[in-house]
Amino acid sequence: MIEKDRIRPLNAKKIINRKYVIYWMQASPRASYNHALEYAVSEANKSDKPLIVFFGITDHFPSANLRHYTFMLEGLQEVKDSLEERGIKLVVRYNSPEFEIAELAREGGLIVVDRGYTRIQRYWRRCVAGLIDCPIIQVESDAIVPVETVSLKEEYTAASIRPKIQRFLRDYLRPLRPIKLKRESLRYRLETFDISNLDRALKRLQIDHSVAPIADLKGGLSHAETLLDEFIVNKLKYYDSLRNDPSRDFVSHLSPYLHFGQISPIQVALEVMTKRGTGPDAFLEELIIRRELSLNFVNYNVDYDRFEGLPEWCRATLKKHESDKREYLYTLAQLEKGETHDSYWNAAQKEMVGTGKMAGYMRMYWGKKIIEWVERPEEAYRYALYLNDKYELDGRDPNGYAGVAWCFGKHDRPWSERPVFGNIRYMNADGLKRKFDIEKYVRQVNDRCRAAEAR
């Protein structure tokens, strides 16, 4: 059974007796542990109609490039195969999704859509709700506990949201079984964008091709499940003590798959919870509490991707120290190329550019140094988001927006005042040297980048 708090009508239209029910699969492109899909199947069965699944590809998703589109389409190829095994046709259209789903809705009596939290995702759904003449029902499938169930306001810190989430976990953190579809839809002939040949499909897209795909990190649920199994077997028990060490690989690497909706956080959490020890607890804190704090931030803060979205005390203390002398100043171009005096920061930037990800602790250090090396805090904020969204496979995501905001004081407390940072938490290279074998990390990044260039 799907919890009622996940289900929300986006308009007040009545169901129409038409050819099929449509699931607009946009934020959660997966065929398992997908509440929106199972709700759509149940509604199709109830009305004795076949189910069509739609996915829209637009050239104009903010900050997305070849790296992101490749990963997304790799996952979508798996979705197509998995849906066909269930007798469900996937229709992919190459156009802004809100226009294509409105066109398809002429033959649909009910539209079901998954939930997105960012500005463009909410715009698409709001636009469609006003364009179509049948109901559109949103079903939340990428939060473990629905955002509004947890809180009706923007939460201050993890400490304030944690007990609110924990109160509901038992009710929402449970397996989701697939429902058998009564009437298959594979026989329907509908125009679709061909994704069977990845290279050919990508060449058709009018997108930024300057950022290369990541050869050794493929999109799709099967790859996510392989990483999850490896993490649970080989890394989970060490996660609490070693996850922050950038020279030791004890993280899950699941964030791109969670960002693209290719694996459910519920599936991940349930599999991890079968283990005991401090590793699972530390990982679940990140997967559930920290991730859903990010969803809360993006949902309730209209300026989630702008300097203006920071708490007033953060903006005030940074502006107060804006004119403080900075030992080093760098342009965006210098930062993007990793051309600073700091070999540790350069390695983190090169890791992100070359591999589509960055060690978590280094992400914090990376963001803090941008504050220190850019003259105006508003400009530093813009640079950090630009670089994160352009190169990270999990960029353009609530976690990414919250992560950058954290570097500027969001979800943190005021610290002792100091030059440039004011009351914002400070990090320096001495801390990296003291905690980790940071020189080993630099060597590893350089080796990986050289290997990637040689391929």
DAGI-V794560 format. One record per pair of residues at least 24 apart in sequence whose ideal C-beta (glycine too) atoms are under 6 Angstrom apart, sorted by sequence separation. I is the first residue (numbers start at 1). J is the second residue. If there is no record, write none. Layout:
# DAGI-V794560
i->(I I)
j->(J J)
This chain:
# DAGI-V794560
i->(110 345 109 110 111 112 113 115 98 102 227 97 101 105 114 145 21 25 144 6 20 98 102 105 144 20 21 22 23 24 25 53 98 102 20 22 2 224 53 2 51 52 53 54 55 56 57 356 367 58 224 240 353 52 224 236 240 352 368 237 239 367 56 221 221 237 240 236 239 330 56 239 328 29 29 54 31 372 29 54 31 332 31 318 368 365 43 26 307 40 39 307 36 24 36 22 344 22 28 24 27 19 20 344 18 21 22 23 24 27 18 18 17 16 15 87 314 344 351 15 86 314 324 347 350 354 89 173 305 324 87 88 89 304 310 347 354 89 91 94 321 343 350 39 92 93 298 310 91 92 321 320 36 92 295 298 35 294 318 36 294 297 317 35 317 34 294 28 246 28 10 246 246 244 11 16 77 10 76 142 15 13 144 13 73 144 11 73 10 162 165 9 10 8 51 158 7 161 6 50 52 6 51 50 158 259 42 45 256 41 69 256 259 255 6 41 5 38 155 78 214 33 65 66 70 78 5 67 74 75 144 66 74 75 59 65 67 74 154 59 154 59 71 147 143 143 147 117 117 117 75 75 72 247 247 30 245 247 247 246 33 29 30 28 33 27 33 215 157 117 71 63 63 63)
j->(134 369 134 135 136 137 138 140 124 128 253 124 128 132 141 172 49 53 172 35 49 127 131 134 173 50 51 52 53 54 55 83 128 132 52 54 35 257 88 39 88 89 90 91 92 93 94 393 404 96 262 278 391 91 263 275 279 391 407 277 279 407 97 262 263 279 282 279 282 373 100 283 373 75 76 101 79 420 79 104 82 383 83 377 427 427 110 97 378 112 112 381 112 101 114 104 429 108 114 111 114 107 108 432 107 110 111 112 113 116 108 109 109 109 109 181 408 438 445 110 181 409 419 442 445 449 185 269 401 420 184 185 186 401 408 445 452 188 190 193 420 442 449 139 192 193 398 410 192 193 422 422 139 195 398 401 139 398 422 141 399 402 422 141 423 141 402 141 359 142 125 361 362 361 129 134 195 129 195 261 135 134 265 135 195 266 136 198 136 289 292 137 138 138 181 289 139 293 139 183 185 140 185 185 293 394 179 182 393 179 207 394 397 394 146 181 146 179 296 220 356 176 208 209 213 221 149 211 218 219 288 211 219 220 205 211 213 220 300 206 301 207 219 295 292 295 299 295 298 299 260 262 260 436 437 221 436 440 441 441 264 261 262 261 266 261 267 455 411 398 393 389 390 396)
